[in-house]
Amino acid sequence: MENRPHEVNDCVHVIYIHMQDDYPTSRSKQIQERQFEFSFWGEFRLPKTPCLGEEISLEFVQQNVRYNRGVVTRVQHEIRPEVQRIIIYVHP
């Protein structure tokens, strides 16, 4: 029996732009709900993964409706049986 590595051939980038709340108990519920309304989440197939500290902008997202730009604060990789999900957290 051959012992070959599991092959994952698909990759998707998930971009999540949101306000970070390091002190969730210090904010009012209304402020938290408003921030959630402006947050953005979407899946993409990018040619390159943005790195920590890089600034990204999604020009097709209406700025007055949702956050559409910011700085990459965290990159998380999830390996699933068929796909690698790269989750990119962005602070506006």
Secondary structure, 3 states (H helix, E strand, C coil): CCCCCCCCCEEEEEEEECCCCCCHHHCCHHHHHHHHHHCEEEEECCCCCCCCCCEEECCCCCCCCCCCEEEEEEEEEEECCCEEEEEEEEEC
